[in-house]
């Protein structure tokens, strides 16, 4: 299972979605204009990480265990 984590202002992290495939979560956030940033190690929607110049929201996709 994969967990989509939204990272907001002040590094506040919130669980947003869960999926059995990472690809479906990637497609969901790519539709919103987010892309993977190797520099920031997260999905961002501008050329800067965090709130400097962008929406102030970034995303991570984490692999989690299923019970």
Rosetta silent file (secondary structure, phi, psi, omega in degrees, C-alpha in Angstrom):
SEQUENCE: XXXXXXXXXXXXXXXXXXXXXXXXXXXXXXXXXXXXXXXXXXXXXXXXXXXXXXXXXXXXXXXXXXX
SCORE:     score description
SCORE:     0.000 S_00000001
   1 L     0.000  148.677  179.307    0.000    0.000    0.000 S_00000001
   2 E  -122.818  142.689 -177.451    1.105    3.533   -0.693 S_00000001
   3 E  -117.700  127.895  175.782    0.237    6.647    1.260 S_00000001
   4 E   -91.896  120.816 -177.396    0.076   10.121   -0.266 S_00000001
   5 E  -112.038  126.011  175.979    1.292   12.698    2.260 S_00000001
   6 E   -91.913  130.237  178.394    0.615   16.412    1.804 S_00000001
   7 E  -110.075  115.163 -177.745    3.318   18.693    3.208 S_00000001
   8 L  -104.333 -163.279  179.560    2.028   22.157    3.989 S_00000001
   9 H   -58.324  141.797 -178.550    3.336   25.319    5.565 S_00000001
  10 H    62.571   27.847  177.215    5.734   24.786    8.499 S_00000001
  11 H    59.965   30.700  175.647    6.264   21.166    7.371 S_00000001
  12 L   -74.184  123.966 -176.056    2.810   20.098    8.585 S_00000001
  13 E  -110.128  132.505 -178.000    2.196   16.611    7.160 S_00000001
  14 E  -132.657  133.453  174.155   -1.262   15.218    6.495 S_00000001
  15 E   -71.603  130.627 -176.365   -2.303   11.842    5.088 S_00000001
  16 E  -113.331  -50.092 -177.961   -4.399   12.442    2.014 S_00000001
  17 E  -142.651  157.918  174.462   -4.939    9.216    0.042 S_00000001
  18 E  -128.076  141.872  179.156   -4.073    5.517    0.140 S_00000001
  19 E  -149.075  155.172  176.376   -3.677    3.269   -2.883 S_00000001
  20 L   -78.082  -19.445  178.972   -2.461   -0.204   -3.747 S_00000001
  21 L  -123.706  139.138  178.563   -0.386    1.225   -6.594 S_00000001
  22 H   -67.603  -35.277 -177.055    2.096    4.079   -6.537 S_00000001
  23 H   -59.882  -39.288 -179.504    1.287    4.922  -10.166 S_00000001
  24 H   -66.871  -36.042  176.042   -2.318    5.878   -9.389 S_00000001
  25 H   -69.369  -39.554  177.004   -1.162    8.331   -6.694 S_00000001
  26 H   -61.508  -43.761  178.769    1.443    9.773   -9.060 S_00000001
  27 H   -62.855  -38.475  179.717   -1.222   10.275  -11.734 S_00000001
  28 H   -61.043  -45.969 -177.952   -3.516   11.954   -9.201 S_00000001
  29 H   -81.525  -26.316  176.275   -0.974   14.602   -8.223 S_00000001
  30 H   -66.690  -31.520  175.724    0.428   15.039  -11.746 S_00000001
  31 L   -63.993  -26.112  178.958   -3.072   16.091  -12.846 S_00000001
  32 L   -86.886   -1.510  178.466   -2.760   18.895  -10.284 S_00000001
  33 L    96.443   11.843  179.696    0.538   20.047  -11.850 S_00000001
  34 L   -90.937  148.521  177.771    2.989   18.422   -9.429 S_00000001
  35 E  -142.190  161.518 -177.621    6.186   16.700  -10.566 S_00000001
  36 E   -76.155  129.510  175.703    9.071   14.868   -8.871 S_00000001
  37 E  -109.308  115.195  178.591   11.963   17.107   -7.797 S_00000001
  38 L   -65.392  -36.123 -179.630   15.227   15.253   -7.322 S_00000001
  39 L   -62.700  -42.937 -176.335   16.661   18.293   -5.514 S_00000001
  40 L   -93.605  -14.466 -176.534   13.845   18.400   -2.929 S_00000001
  41 L    59.106   40.229  176.420   13.088   14.640   -2.851 S_00000001
  42 E  -161.570  171.819  177.493    9.356   15.280   -3.102 S_00000001
  43 E   -86.960  127.203 -178.543    6.646   16.235   -5.557 S_00000001
  44 E  -127.911  168.669 -179.081    6.444   19.994   -6.073 S_00000001
  45 L  -119.887   14.586  175.789    4.469   22.340   -8.328 S_00000001
  46 L  -153.395 -169.184 -178.035    7.092   24.987   -9.040 S_00000001
  47 L   -86.620   -4.845 -179.489   10.861   25.368   -9.213 S_00000001
  48 L  -117.606  148.861  174.899   11.197   26.001   -5.449 S_00000001
  49 L   -83.238  147.779  174.353   10.552   23.746   -2.461 S_00000001
  50 L    74.482 -148.133 -170.923    8.078   24.813    0.185 S_00000001
  51 L   -88.220   -5.983 -175.998    6.292   28.137    0.244 S_00000001
  52 L   -77.699   93.443  174.844    8.894   30.252   -1.575 S_00000001
  53 L    94.240   -7.447 -177.843    7.237   31.001   -4.909 S_00000001
  54 L  -117.898 -158.731 -178.872    4.825   28.089   -5.093 S_00000001
  55 L   -77.654  -14.974 -177.331    1.513   26.976   -3.697 S_00000001
  56 L    87.736    4.533  179.360    3.080   26.098   -0.343 S_00000001
  57 L  -122.048  131.467  172.816    2.091   22.459   -0.756 S_00000001
  58 E  -125.088  168.355 -179.937    4.388   19.549   -1.615 S_00000001
  59 E  -133.584  151.891  170.643    3.685   15.803   -1.644 S_00000001
  60 E  -128.797  150.288  172.073    5.431   12.564   -0.702 S_00000001
  61 E  -120.011  119.742 -177.336    4.441    8.992   -1.502 S_00000001
  62 E  -114.905  141.458  173.671    5.439    6.463    1.163 S_00000001
  63 E   -81.532  129.141  179.926    5.240    2.684    1.095 S_00000001
  64 L  -127.330  158.838  177.663    3.305    1.391    4.118 S_00000001
  65 L   -82.390  145.014  177.331    2.435   -2.061    5.428 S_00000001
  66 L   -99.687  137.051 -178.845   -1.072   -3.399    5.060 S_00000001
  67 L   -85.892    0.000    0.000   -2.711   -5.023    8.063 S_00000001
